[in-house]
Amino acid sequence: MRNPRMMRIIKNIMDWEKKIMDSKDEKLIEIIKNYARQNKIVSQSLIVTIIIVTSLFVVHPLGLDPIEKINPITNITKIIKPLPLSSWFPFDEQTYYRPAYLWHILDCYVGASFVNNTDIFSFGIITFPLGQIVILNHILSNFEKYVNKVQNQLGVERDEASFVTLREIILKHKDIIEYIKVFNEEMNMIVLMDFLQSSLQLAAIMLELMFFELNLFNTVYSVMFVISMLTRLFGYYWYANEILVESANIPMAIWSGKWYEEPLKTQSMMLLMMLRCSRPLTMDIGPFNTMSINTLIGILKATYSYSMLIYKGKNK
């Protein structure tokens, strides 16, 4: 995340959003604010579920009975009180149980905060190109309006304004393509590992519900964990799916405008852009797949497959 390419992308995001806000174009500003609101809702939902899951996790040992452990050499019975995590301490954690427990609570919340902040940051990184593609579609659908706006600002002929407007659109589209390319190069293996671990984590929760004795606490914890996982997965894969869909709509946005009334030079550029946009932009999961709603369904199917494989193996 801190390499020069990603830092440059973050700076470009900030510069472009400032440019949109300074444009005073209410429709473009509304598009940006709309996706900001969506991102805020998903992020806040994730924060709430992670806080609940982490809190349930750290208090769970308090409801468990201590374990009696007998030393076979000294024949002395030692009472082992459970802790939230399994970790090494430079002291006897049973003698200093409260400090050890407080340290585990700190560990849990720091770890949960790191995961949560990383996900929220990633949501913003994915949402940005989506908003830009929607803005491009809006401008292309209302091409004549923006040509007139450019003509008034630059004081040039109508044909020249048409060419300049489309040129800026094409340059912005190239920037979006480069943005997606850099994201895939930097993040595709991380997304692949997340894809695999998400399936395994959901499968582990399903197996817990199948094989272990359940009480109200375990049921609530498992349900909240599933909700938190599905919230973050939905955030990632829904936004990525929207990028795929909206980028595929660029040719239709061009076609829906009065492209046939534009100068021949502009028409030719529009046709070339339509050909280039025939392949939608996608965010990759390693070298194997792309992020989409179908992939999210694939994660849920993989979860079911893992669970059933272990379940049937245990019952043979």
Backbone bond lengths (Angstrom), bond angles and torsions (degrees), N, CA, C in turn:
res aa  C-N    CA-C-N  psi(-1)  N-CA   C-N-CA  omega(-1)  CA-C   N-CA-C  phi
1 M - - - 1.458 - - 1.534 111.68 -
2 R 1.342 116.91 -28.50 1.453 119.64 -174.54 1.528 112.64 -96.71
3 N 1.341 117.07 8.31 1.455 117.99 178.28 1.534 109.42 -73.23
4 P 1.334 117.49 160.03 1.475 120.62 -173.62 1.521 114.13 -57.01
5 R 1.345 117.80 -35.23 1.469 119.68 -177.76 1.519 110.83 -65.94
6 M 1.335 117.00 -44.88 1.458 119.97 -179.72 1.530 111.17 -69.10
7 M 1.316 117.49 -38.38 1.462 119.99 178.06 1.528 110.70 -64.15
8 R 1.321 116.43 -36.54 1.464 120.14 177.59 1.519 110.83 -67.25
9 I 1.330 116.55 -37.62 1.464 120.63 177.56 1.528 110.38 -63.02
10 I 1.328 116.42 -44.44 1.465 120.20 -179.65 1.528 110.53 -61.65
11 K 1.330 116.57 -41.53 1.465 120.32 177.70 1.529 110.86 -63.41
12 N 1.336 116.38 -40.74 1.466 120.17 178.84 1.525 111.41 -63.95
13 I 1.336 116.25 -36.99 1.469 120.22 177.01 1.528 110.12 -60.29
14 M 1.311 115.82 -48.28 1.467 120.27 -178.82 1.527 111.12 -63.22
15 D 1.335 116.36 -42.34 1.471 120.06 -179.40 1.525 111.38 -65.63
16 W 1.335 116.54 -41.47 1.460 119.85 -177.25 1.529 111.31 -69.57
17 E 1.319 117.43 -41.17 1.462 119.56 178.32 1.531 110.75 -64.37
18 K 1.319 117.19 -37.41 1.469 120.04 175.99 1.529 110.16 -63.86
19 K 1.329 115.97 -39.09 1.459 120.58 179.12 1.526 110.93 -63.82
20 I 1.335 116.82 -41.05 1.470 120.73 178.65 1.524 110.30 -64.61
21 M 1.331 116.64 -44.78 1.461 120.17 -179.48 1.527 111.70 -64.11
22 D 1.317 116.55 -35.58 1.470 120.39 179.84 1.526 112.76 -76.17
23 S 1.337 117.02 -14.25 1.467 120.17 -177.22 1.525 112.70 -72.03
24 K 1.348 117.12 -21.01 1.470 123.01 -178.50 1.532 112.35 64.54
25 D 1.337 116.45 14.91 1.465 120.57 176.76 1.527 107.79 -83.74
26 E 1.328 116.49 107.68 1.461 120.98 -172.43 1.523 112.45 -61.01
27 K 1.329 117.45 -37.77 1.460 120.21 -178.23 1.526 111.01 -67.21
28 L 1.322 117.38 -44.48 1.465 120.62 179.56 1.525 110.97 -65.80
29 I 1.327 116.03 -40.43 1.465 119.93 177.87 1.525 110.44 -64.15
30 E 1.332 117.02 -38.84 1.462 120.95 179.00 1.526 111.10 -64.45
31 I 1.327 117.43 -38.03 1.472 120.60 177.34 1.528 110.18 -61.42
32 I 1.342 116.10 -46.83 1.464 120.54 179.15 1.528 110.76 -61.20
33 K 1.338 116.85 -46.50 1.465 120.72 -178.16 1.526 111.59 -66.61
34 N 1.330 117.04 -34.01 1.453 120.80 179.57 1.524 110.99 -62.10
35 Y 1.329 116.60 -46.62 1.465 119.42 179.35 1.521 111.57 -71.83
36 A 1.326 117.22 -29.62 1.464 120.08 174.69 1.530 110.35 -64.79
37 R 1.344 116.41 -40.17 1.473 120.20 177.93 1.526 110.73 -65.40
38 Q 1.334 116.64 -44.64 1.460 120.10 178.30 1.527 110.84 -59.22
39 N 1.325 115.17 -45.62 1.460 120.14 -179.97 1.525 111.03 -61.83
40 K 1.331 116.21 -38.99 1.461 121.01 179.58 1.525 111.03 -64.57
41 I 1.332 117.10 -41.90 1.467 120.79 -179.74 1.525 110.51 -63.84
42 V 1.338 116.81 -47.26 1.468 120.68 -179.97 1.528 110.12 -62.84
43 S 1.330 116.93 -43.22 1.465 121.08 -178.23 1.526 111.29 -65.18
44 Q 1.328 117.12 -43.84 1.462 120.11 179.73 1.526 111.25 -65.96
45 S 1.321 116.77 -38.12 1.468 120.20 176.89 1.520 110.44 -62.24
46 L 1.332 116.26 -41.73 1.462 120.35 179.03 1.521 111.18 -65.58
47 I 1.329 117.30 -41.73 1.466 120.96 179.35 1.524 110.66 -59.71
48 V 1.332 116.83 -46.38 1.466 121.27 -178.14 1.525 110.80 -62.47
49 T 1.334 116.99 -47.23 1.469 119.59 -177.76 1.524 111.43 -66.10
50 I 1.338 117.98 -38.26 1.469 120.08 -179.87 1.529 110.96 -68.81
51 I 1.327 117.38 -38.28 1.470 119.84 176.69 1.524 110.17 -62.14
52 I 1.335 116.84 -43.70 1.469 120.36 -179.99 1.523 110.54 -64.25
53 V 1.345 117.23 -46.97 1.468 121.03 -178.52 1.526 110.68 -62.44
54 T 1.334 117.12 -44.39 1.466 120.48 -179.53 1.524 110.98 -64.86
55 S 1.323 116.92 -41.13 1.468 120.71 179.31 1.522 110.91 -63.78
56 L 1.324 116.96 -43.19 1.463 120.14 177.47 1.521 110.99 -63.18
57 F 1.330 116.24 -37.94 1.465 120.21 -178.51 1.526 111.57 -65.72
58 V 1.343 116.85 -42.79 1.470 118.96 -174.99 1.529 112.19 -75.96
59 V 1.336 118.60 -24.66 1.472 119.40 179.64 1.524 111.88 -91.68
60 H 1.325 116.75 -11.16 1.465 119.72 -176.72 1.529 113.30 -56.42
61 P 1.356 120.65 -44.01 1.472 119.68 -179.18 1.522 114.34 -60.47
62 L 1.332 117.11 -23.75 1.466 119.46 -179.45 1.518 111.83 -66.08
63 G 1.322 116.93 -22.97 1.459 120.56 179.18 1.511 113.88 -93.86
64 L 1.331 117.77 1.62 1.461 121.72 -179.43 1.524 110.66 -95.87
65 D 1.319 115.49 149.76 1.463 120.50 177.83 1.525 110.07 -79.26
66 P 1.331 117.63 142.70 1.470 120.43 175.67 1.533 110.71 -60.93
67 I 1.320 115.72 152.18 1.464 121.98 -179.35 1.528 108.76 -102.59
68 E 1.338 115.61 133.79 1.465 120.23 176.54 1.524 109.11 -90.38
69 K 1.332 116.27 123.06 1.460 121.91 -179.46 1.524 108.59 -119.89
70 I 1.344 115.58 122.99 1.464 120.99 -176.98 1.520 109.68 -99.72
71 N 1.315 116.71 127.24 1.462 121.81 175.27 1.524 108.17 -78.10
72 P 1.359 119.14 116.90 1.469 120.73 -175.71 1.522 113.74 -67.05
73 I 1.325 117.85 -18.06 1.466 120.43 -178.07 1.524 110.63 -88.09
74 T 1.323 115.30 -50.74 1.471 119.31 -177.85 1.523 112.65 -90.33
75 N 1.341 115.18 -12.68 1.467 121.04 -177.91 1.534 111.77 58.80
76 I 1.326 114.36 32.01 1.466 120.21 178.74 1.526 108.46 -102.20
77 T 1.307 115.50 131.63 1.465 120.81 178.82 1.530 109.66 -88.19
78 K 1.334 114.33 129.61 1.462 120.35 179.48 1.518 109.46 -117.29
79 I 1.296 116.21 133.75 1.460 121.60 178.83 1.534 108.91 -87.93
80 I 1.335 116.01 121.05 1.463 121.71 179.89 1.523 108.78 -105.39
81 K 1.301 115.55 112.00 1.470 120.07 176.75 1.530 109.37 -87.55
82 P 1.330 117.14 133.07 1.475 119.83 -174.77 1.527 112.58 -70.42
83 L 1.332 114.39 150.06 1.460 122.62 175.99 1.524 109.24 -121.06
84 P 1.319 118.39 159.85 1.472 119.82 -179.45 1.522 113.68 -62.03
85 L 1.345 117.94 -35.52 1.458 121.83 -175.72 1.518 110.43 -124.64
86 S 1.315 115.77 163.98 1.456 122.19 172.55 1.523 107.50 -104.25
87 S 1.328 116.85 110.89 1.457 120.18 -176.48 1.522 110.19 -151.21
88 W 1.330 115.57 166.55 1.461 121.66 179.77 1.520 110.14 -96.34
89 F 1.334 115.12 138.60 1.459 121.33 174.95 1.525 109.03 -123.63
90 P 1.314 117.80 149.05 1.476 120.03 176.55 1.531 112.21 -78.62
91 F 1.326 116.38 14.86 1.458 122.23 178.17 1.521 107.93 -145.76
92 D 1.306 116.27 170.59 1.466 121.49 179.06 1.530 108.54 -75.80
93 E 1.347 115.34 111.00 1.465 118.77 -175.55 1.519 112.82 -68.87
94 Q 1.343 117.76 -19.96 1.456 119.43 177.48 1.530 111.34 -78.51
95 T 1.328 115.47 -36.99 1.468 119.14 176.69 1.528 110.54 -67.93
96 Y 1.321 114.81 -42.27 1.471 120.76 178.66 1.532 108.60 -109.42
97 Y 1.317 113.50 60.38 1.468 119.96 -172.83 1.524 112.03 -64.21
98 R 1.311 117.47 -44.17 1.467 120.10 -176.30 1.532 112.21 -64.45
99 P 1.351 119.86 -48.23 1.477 118.19 176.02 1.531 112.93 -59.52
100 A 1.340 116.15 -38.60 1.466 119.34 179.03 1.527 110.54 -64.32
101 Y 1.331 115.37 -41.37 1.464 119.41 -179.89 1.531 110.56 -65.34
102 L 1.320 117.18 -43.97 1.467 120.72 179.10 1.529 111.36 -63.12
103 W 1.335 115.95 -36.56 1.467 119.27 177.94 1.527 110.71 -65.48
104 H 1.323 116.84 -39.36 1.463 120.75 177.53 1.527 111.28 -65.69
105 I 1.316 116.55 -38.73 1.470 119.58 176.70 1.528 109.94 -60.73
106 L 1.341 115.70 -44.55 1.468 119.76 177.94 1.525 110.67 -61.21
107 D 1.334 116.77 -44.50 1.470 120.92 178.73 1.525 111.14 -57.72
108 C 1.325 115.83 -46.07 1.470 120.52 -177.00 1.525 111.25 -62.16
109 Y 1.327 116.54 -46.24 1.466 119.01 -177.03 1.526 112.06 -72.02
110 V 1.330 117.53 -33.79 1.468 119.71 176.15 1.525 109.88 -65.84
111 G 1.347 116.44 -45.32 1.464 120.01 178.57 1.516 112.25 -62.93
112 A 1.339 116.35 -44.02 1.466 120.05 179.22 1.524 110.86 -64.36
113 S 1.336 116.29 -38.63 1.465 120.13 178.78 1.524 111.00 -64.31
114 F 1.326 117.06 -40.39 1.468 120.39 179.03 1.524 110.96 -62.50
115 V 1.337 115.88 -47.83 1.469 120.16 179.57 1.524 110.46 -62.02
116 N 1.336 115.78 -44.41 1.460 120.63 -178.38 1.531 111.67 -62.72
117 N 1.324 116.66 -46.62 1.468 120.28 -179.29 1.525 111.74 -65.93
118 T 1.330 116.50 -36.56 1.468 120.05 177.34 1.520 110.75 -63.52
119 D 1.334 116.48 -43.29 1.466 120.14 179.44 1.528 111.21 -64.62
120 I 1.324 117.33 -43.76 1.469 120.65 -179.56 1.528 110.57 -63.27
121 F 1.330 116.22 -42.10 1.468 120.11 176.68 1.528 110.45 -61.20
122 S 1.332 116.18 -43.08 1.468 120.21 -179.06 1.521 111.52 -66.16
123 F 1.342 117.32 -36.26 1.467 119.67 176.39 1.531 110.19 -57.87
124 G 1.337 115.94 -43.85 1.462 119.58 179.35 1.515 112.33 -64.37
125 I 1.337 116.41 -40.11 1.467 120.94 179.37 1.527 110.75 -62.64
126 I 1.341 116.92 -37.58 1.466 120.69 -178.96 1.528 111.04 -78.98
127 T 1.332 116.99 -35.52 1.463 120.30 -177.43 1.520 112.36 -67.64
128 F 1.329 117.32 -33.89 1.466 120.57 -174.61 1.530 113.35 -56.54
129 P 1.353 119.96 -53.90 1.474 117.90 -179.85 1.515 112.84 -63.12
130 L 1.345 117.11 -29.19 1.461 119.79 177.47 1.524 110.19 -62.45
131 G 1.330 116.73 -47.38 1.461 119.91 178.10 1.518 112.28 -60.90
132 Q 1.344 116.82 -38.21 1.464 120.20 179.68 1.529 111.99 -67.18
133 I 1.324 116.66 -38.19 1.470 120.03 178.34 1.523 110.50 -66.34
134 V 1.338 116.61 -41.49 1.467 120.23 177.85 1.530 110.04 -62.94
135 I 1.322 117.35 -38.95 1.470 120.91 176.69 1.526 110.54 -63.11
136 L 1.335 117.59 -43.66 1.467 120.73 177.06 1.524 111.13 -59.10
137 N 1.335 116.38 -44.27 1.467 120.01 179.10 1.525 111.21 -61.61
138 H 1.326 116.22 -40.28 1.474 119.93 178.90 1.526 110.80 -63.94
139 I 1.330 117.13 -45.34 1.471 120.57 -179.16 1.523 110.80 -64.98
140 L 1.332 117.19 -41.77 1.465 120.27 179.66 1.528 111.40 -66.29
141 S 1.334 116.74 -37.14 1.466 120.36 178.56 1.527 111.63 -69.11
142 N 1.329 116.44 -26.44 1.473 121.71 179.44 1.531 109.30 -118.49
143 F 1.320 114.68 45.71 1.465 120.67 -171.75 1.526 112.03 -59.48
144 E 1.318 116.61 -42.76 1.463 120.26 -176.78 1.526 111.23 -61.69
145 K 1.325 116.66 -39.89 1.468 121.00 179.35 1.525 111.00 -59.92
146 Y 1.332 116.47 -44.39 1.462 119.89 -177.20 1.527 111.88 -76.81
147 V 1.329 117.17 -27.53 1.466 119.90 173.38 1.529 109.87 -63.72
148 N 1.326 116.47 -45.12 1.469 120.43 178.50 1.531 111.25 -62.51
149 K 1.334 115.28 -36.85 1.465 119.73 178.88 1.531 110.80 -64.96
150 V 1.339 116.24 -44.10 1.470 120.93 177.94 1.526 110.74 -65.02
151 Q 1.332 115.94 -39.53 1.470 120.25 179.69 1.527 110.95 -60.90
152 N 1.319 116.68 -42.44 1.466 120.36 179.60 1.530 111.73 -68.77
153 Q 1.340 116.10 -36.45 1.463 119.68 -178.29 1.522 112.07 -71.81
154 L 1.350 116.89 -41.12 1.467 120.99 -175.18 1.524 113.33 -93.78
155 G 1.336 116.40 -19.02 1.457 119.80 -178.68 1.514 113.22 66.73
156 V 1.352 116.52 41.61 1.468 121.42 -178.67 1.525 109.27 -114.32
157 E 1.341 115.87 175.85 1.457 121.14 177.16 1.529 110.49 -68.23
158 R 1.338 114.68 160.02 1.471 120.50 -178.02 1.523 111.38 -59.96
159 D 1.323 118.42 -43.43 1.469 121.18 -178.93 1.529 111.24 -63.84
160 E 1.318 115.90 -40.39 1.467 119.91 179.18 1.526 110.59 -66.62
161 A 1.334 116.57 -40.26 1.466 120.62 178.44 1.523 110.81 -63.77
162 S 1.334 117.34 -38.29 1.463 121.96 177.71 1.523 110.57 -61.69
163 F 1.329 116.01 -45.63 1.465 120.95 179.85 1.526 111.24 -63.94
164 V 1.329 117.01 -45.27 1.469 121.29 -178.76 1.524 110.73 -63.16
165 T 1.332 116.76 -42.62 1.467 120.70 -179.57 1.519 111.02 -61.44
166 L 1.326 116.83 -48.20 1.462 119.92 -179.24 1.527 111.12 -67.19
167 R 1.319 116.78 -36.32 1.467 119.65 178.22 1.525 110.91 -60.26
168 E 1.332 116.87 -43.29 1.462 120.50 178.89 1.525 111.11 -65.63
169 I 1.325 116.67 -36.64 1.468 120.48 177.18 1.523 110.05 -63.39
170 I 1.329 116.65 -45.18 1.466 120.85 -179.57 1.527 110.99 -63.63
171 L 1.326 116.64 -41.81 1.465 120.01 178.37 1.527 111.19 -63.01
172 K 1.349 116.16 -40.11 1.465 119.23 177.89 1.521 110.75 -66.78
173 H 1.329 116.46 -38.09 1.461 119.76 177.77 1.525 110.56 -63.17
174 K 1.321 117.47 -39.34 1.465 121.36 176.56 1.526 110.58 -63.37
175 D 1.331 116.71 -38.21 1.468 120.22 177.16 1.525 110.86 -62.57
176 I 1.332 116.53 -40.75 1.469 120.43 179.38 1.524 110.13 -65.80
177 I 1.328 117.11 -42.53 1.469 120.99 177.88 1.529 110.30 -59.90
178 E 1.327 116.41 -43.65 1.468 120.70 178.81 1.527 110.81 -64.80
179 Y 1.320 116.33 -38.53 1.471 121.76 177.94 1.529 110.37 -59.89
180 I 1.334 116.44 -49.32 1.465 120.93 179.43 1.526 110.31 -62.98
181 K 1.322 117.00 -39.76 1.467 121.30 179.68 1.526 111.01 -61.41
182 V 1.331 116.76 -46.76 1.466 120.72 179.27 1.522 110.43 -63.81
183 F 1.329 117.08 -42.34 1.464 120.68 178.19 1.520 110.36 -57.95
184 N 1.322 117.23 -46.80 1.463 120.64 -179.33 1.524 111.79 -64.16
185 E 1.327 116.84 -40.64 1.461 119.99 -179.88 1.525 111.85 -65.98
186 E 1.318 117.08 -37.55 1.455 121.06 -175.74 1.528 113.05 -86.69
187 M 1.323 117.36 -28.80 1.462 120.23 -167.51 1.521 114.89 -119.15
188 N 1.337 119.63 -7.49 1.467 118.43 -170.17 1.525 112.73 -63.88
189 M 1.331 118.79 -37.55 1.466 119.87 179.17 1.528 111.06 -72.20
190 I 1.332 116.92 -34.08 1.468 120.01 175.71 1.521 109.91 -64.61
191 V 1.328 116.36 -42.04 1.465 120.84 178.05 1.523 110.27 -64.15
192 L 1.345 117.29 -37.43 1.470 120.75 177.90 1.523 110.75 -62.75
193 M 1.336 117.54 -46.60 1.463 120.69 178.99 1.527 110.76 -63.09
194 D 1.323 117.04 -38.04 1.462 120.43 177.51 1.522 110.67 -64.88
195 F 1.331 116.56 -39.28 1.463 121.80 177.35 1.530 110.35 -58.22
196 L 1.344 116.74 -46.10 1.465 120.89 -177.30 1.525 111.59 -69.79
197 Q 1.343 116.49 -46.39 1.466 118.46 -177.01 1.519 111.88 -69.74
198 S 1.324 118.08 -29.66 1.466 120.30 177.68 1.521 110.55 -64.57
199 S 1.332 116.42 -43.11 1.461 120.32 177.92 1.521 110.81 -62.38
200 L 1.338 116.88 -43.08 1.462 120.79 -178.45 1.528 111.56 -68.11
201 Q 1.331 117.09 -39.59 1.463 119.76 179.68 1.523 111.43 -65.27
202 L 1.320 116.41 -44.01 1.463 119.40 178.16 1.523 110.62 -64.80
203 A 1.345 116.55 -37.96 1.468 120.23 177.98 1.528 110.42 -64.63
204 A 1.339 117.38 -39.23 1.462 120.88 179.39 1.526 111.23 -62.32
205 I 1.323 116.74 -39.93 1.463 120.13 177.85 1.527 110.62 -65.73
206 M 1.334 116.64 -41.43 1.466 119.80 177.92 1.523 111.14 -61.66
207 L 1.334 116.85 -41.41 1.465 120.43 179.44 1.523 111.16 -66.50
208 E 1.320 116.45 -36.26 1.463 119.72 176.37 1.523 110.59 -61.88
209 L 1.326 116.30 -41.22 1.464 120.07 178.78 1.519 111.32 -67.90
210 M 1.347 117.53 -29.14 1.465 121.41 -178.10 1.528 112.61 -80.49
211 F 1.342 116.84 -42.98 1.460 120.41 -166.08 1.521 115.13 -103.36
212 F 1.323 117.92 -24.21 1.457 119.37 -173.40 1.528 111.05 -101.95
213 E 1.312 112.88 151.45 1.465 118.47 177.68 1.525 109.05 -67.44
214 L 1.311 115.15 128.04 1.460 119.92 -174.09 1.524 111.12 -101.93
215 N 1.297 114.47 143.66 1.457 121.03 168.02 1.523 107.53 -127.24
216 L 1.297 116.38 -179.18 1.462 120.07 -176.49 1.529 111.36 -60.50
217 F 1.334 116.28 -41.68 1.468 120.01 -177.55 1.528 110.82 -63.14
218 N 1.345 116.83 -49.56 1.465 120.34 -178.60 1.524 111.71 -62.68
219 T 1.327 116.01 -37.50 1.464 119.85 179.73 1.526 110.96 -65.15
220 V 1.347 115.76 -45.95 1.471 119.67 179.53 1.525 110.28 -62.68
221 Y 1.340 116.47 -43.70 1.468 120.07 -179.90 1.526 110.88 -61.43
222 S 1.331 117.16 -45.76 1.465 120.82 -178.42 1.521 111.31 -63.76
223 V 1.327 116.25 -43.23 1.467 120.01 -179.87 1.529 110.65 -64.13
224 M 1.324 117.72 -43.74 1.468 120.75 -179.96 1.528 111.25 -66.80
225 F 1.333 116.39 -35.44 1.469 119.11 177.71 1.524 110.42 -64.61
226 V 1.329 116.05 -43.65 1.469 120.01 178.34 1.528 110.29 -62.36
227 I 1.336 116.80 -42.40 1.468 120.13 179.37 1.526 110.75 -61.46
228 S 1.342 117.39 -43.21 1.470 120.34 179.96 1.523 111.13 -64.68
229 M 1.340 117.43 -40.14 1.466 120.60 178.75 1.519 110.95 -65.60
230 L 1.331 116.49 -44.87 1.465 119.71 -179.05 1.528 111.26 -67.27
231 T 1.342 117.41 -32.95 1.468 120.36 178.17 1.517 111.00 -62.98
232 R 1.340 116.86 -48.13 1.466 119.63 -178.92 1.530 111.24 -69.08
233 L 1.332 117.06 -38.13 1.467 119.29 178.44 1.522 110.78 -66.31
234 F 1.332 116.18 -40.83 1.464 119.65 178.03 1.523 110.20 -61.74
235 G 1.343 116.61 -42.24 1.459 119.82 178.88 1.515 112.14 -58.18
236 Y 1.322 116.81 -46.20 1.464 120.79 -179.56 1.524 112.19 -66.94
237 Y 1.316 115.93 -53.74 1.463 119.53 -168.04 1.527 112.60 -80.29
238 W 1.312 117.98 -28.14 1.462 118.76 176.18 1.523 110.50 -68.78
239 Y 1.337 116.92 -46.55 1.470 119.58 178.15 1.527 111.18 -61.29
240 A 1.339 117.27 -43.61 1.467 120.36 178.94 1.523 111.05 -63.06
241 N 1.334 116.71 -37.36 1.461 120.35 177.95 1.528 110.96 -66.58
242 E 1.336 116.88 -38.02 1.464 120.31 177.53 1.527 111.68 -64.83
243 I 1.331 117.11 -35.95 1.472 120.09 175.52 1.517 110.02 -61.17
244 L 1.328 116.33 -44.28 1.470 121.05 178.80 1.529 110.65 -60.67
245 V 1.335 116.63 -46.47 1.466 121.19 -176.55 1.528 111.13 -68.59
246 E 1.339 116.58 -48.40 1.469 119.76 -176.28 1.527 112.07 -67.34
247 S 1.332 117.59 -36.10 1.468 119.15 177.86 1.523 111.07 -68.07
248 A 1.338 116.74 -31.16 1.466 120.08 176.04 1.523 111.58 -72.42
249 N 1.338 117.17 -18.24 1.467 121.27 -179.95 1.529 113.36 -85.76
250 I 1.327 118.05 -5.73 1.472 120.17 -178.65 1.527 111.90 -59.14
251 P 1.355 120.20 -46.44 1.473 118.79 177.27 1.525 113.12 -58.64
252 M 1.344 116.93 -37.41 1.461 120.08 178.81 1.527 111.19 -68.37
253 A 1.344 116.53 -34.13 1.467 119.87 177.20 1.526 110.38 -64.55
254 I 1.337 116.80 -40.13 1.470 120.45 176.64 1.523 110.15 -65.00
255 W 1.336 115.62 -45.13 1.463 121.06 -176.35 1.523 111.93 -65.67
256 S 1.336 117.01 -31.90 1.468 120.18 -176.71 1.528 112.55 -73.71
257 G 1.332 117.30 -17.92 1.460 120.39 177.55 1.520 111.67 -85.26
258 K 1.316 116.37 179.83 1.469 121.25 -179.70 1.534 109.86 -90.20
259 W 1.334 114.65 58.83 1.460 119.99 -176.65 1.533 111.97 -64.11
260 Y 1.345 115.76 -27.72 1.460 120.47 -177.07 1.530 112.16 -72.34
261 E 1.334 116.94 -12.63 1.462 120.60 178.00 1.528 112.39 -94.13
262 E 1.331 116.43 -3.38 1.457 120.32 -178.58 1.531 110.53 -82.46
263 P 1.331 117.90 163.17 1.471 120.85 177.06 1.524 111.33 -58.22
264 L 1.309 116.29 155.22 1.465 121.45 -176.39 1.527 111.65 -57.55
265 K 1.325 116.32 -39.64 1.462 120.03 179.68 1.527 111.17 -61.82
266 T 1.321 115.87 -42.55 1.465 120.54 179.18 1.520 110.90 -68.44
267 Q 1.337 117.59 -39.91 1.463 120.98 177.15 1.523 111.09 -58.59
268 S 1.326 116.59 -44.28 1.470 120.49 -179.75 1.524 110.78 -61.59
269 M 1.320 116.47 -42.22 1.468 120.38 178.78 1.523 110.98 -65.37
270 M 1.336 116.69 -37.69 1.462 120.24 177.98 1.521 111.30 -64.06
271 L 1.330 116.72 -42.65 1.462 120.41 179.41 1.521 111.03 -63.94
272 L 1.318 117.15 -40.50 1.463 120.68 177.22 1.531 110.90 -63.98
273 M 1.330 116.29 -38.82 1.458 120.00 178.38 1.525 110.69 -65.95
274 M 1.335 117.00 -39.17 1.461 120.72 177.89 1.525 110.67 -61.94
275 L 1.332 116.62 -40.74 1.465 120.25 178.55 1.528 110.91 -65.12
276 R 1.318 116.02 -41.73 1.459 119.85 -179.15 1.524 111.45 -66.95
277 C 1.318 116.79 -31.70 1.469 120.79 -177.66 1.524 112.48 -87.45
278 S 1.326 117.76 5.33 1.467 119.96 179.94 1.525 111.27 -65.82
279 R 1.330 115.87 -23.24 1.469 120.44 175.87 1.527 108.22 -103.02
280 P 1.329 118.50 113.91 1.471 120.24 -175.19 1.523 112.28 -67.90
281 L 1.320 115.63 157.08 1.460 121.66 176.56 1.523 109.41 -78.97
282 T 1.318 116.52 138.98 1.463 120.84 -178.04 1.517 110.34 -136.60
283 M 1.320 115.09 152.27 1.461 121.73 171.47 1.523 107.52 -102.82
284 D 1.321 115.87 130.29 1.460 121.17 -167.02 1.519 112.52 -93.68
285 I 1.353 114.12 151.67 1.460 122.48 169.66 1.521 106.16 -109.23
286 G 1.328 116.28 91.11 1.456 119.65 -174.78 1.516 109.89 58.37
287 P 1.333 117.19 -149.45 1.464 120.16 178.82 1.523 112.97 -92.08
288 F 1.334 118.01 7.59 1.454 120.56 -167.47 1.524 114.97 -103.62
289 N 1.326 117.73 -36.32 1.463 119.08 -169.47 1.525 109.48 -152.43
290 T 1.329 115.31 177.18 1.459 121.57 177.13 1.523 109.59 -119.69
291 M 1.330 116.23 154.55 1.456 121.31 178.78 1.526 109.36 -78.01
292 S 1.334 115.74 123.68 1.458 121.56 178.92 1.520 108.18 -162.34
293 I 1.324 115.91 174.51 1.463 120.02 176.49 1.528 110.13 -62.39
294 N 1.324 117.29 -36.50 1.463 120.40 177.13 1.524 111.22 -61.24
295 T 1.332 116.69 -36.01 1.463 120.09 177.82 1.519 110.49 -68.53
296 L 1.331 117.37 -38.94 1.461 120.69 176.35 1.522 110.30 -60.80
297 I 1.315 116.42 -42.46 1.470 120.00 175.46 1.525 109.71 -61.81
298 G 1.345 116.43 -36.35 1.462 120.65 177.18 1.520 111.97 -62.73
299 I 1.344 117.27 -37.48 1.464 120.76 176.95 1.524 110.36 -62.36
300 L 1.327 116.23 -43.54 1.468 120.06 179.86 1.524 110.82 -66.02
301 K 1.337 116.82 -37.58 1.465 120.19 176.35 1.527 110.86 -65.58
302 A 1.339 116.27 -41.74 1.464 120.08 178.63 1.524 110.52 -63.69
303 T 1.330 116.30 -38.24 1.461 120.63 176.51 1.518 110.93 -59.22
304 Y 1.316 115.97 -46.08 1.463 120.67 179.14 1.529 110.72 -63.57
305 S 1.336 116.61 -40.89 1.469 120.45 -178.71 1.526 111.02 -64.77
306 Y 1.351 117.60 -45.18 1.462 120.94 178.14 1.529 110.26 -58.52
307 S 1.323 115.08 -45.73 1.463 120.02 -176.02 1.520 111.20 -64.56
308 M 1.332 116.91 -46.19 1.458 120.47 -178.17 1.525 111.88 -67.21
309 L 1.342 116.73 -34.47 1.463 120.38 178.78 1.522 110.52 -63.00
310 I 1.321 116.55 -46.45 1.466 120.40 179.54 1.523 110.69 -70.35
311 Y 1.318 116.84 -38.91 1.465 120.90 -179.06 1.526 111.27 -62.83
312 K 1.332 116.42 -45.97 1.465 120.14 179.95 1.525 111.24 -68.49
313 G 1.355 116.38 -36.74 1.461 119.36 178.09 1.516 111.82 -64.89
314 K 1.310 117.79 -36.05 1.463 121.70 -179.36 1.521 111.60 -72.80
315 N 1.327 116.89 -30.55 1.462 120.59 -175.85 1.523 113.84 -91.70
316 K 1.346 117.76 1.86 1.472 119.72 177.53 1.518 110.28 -73.97
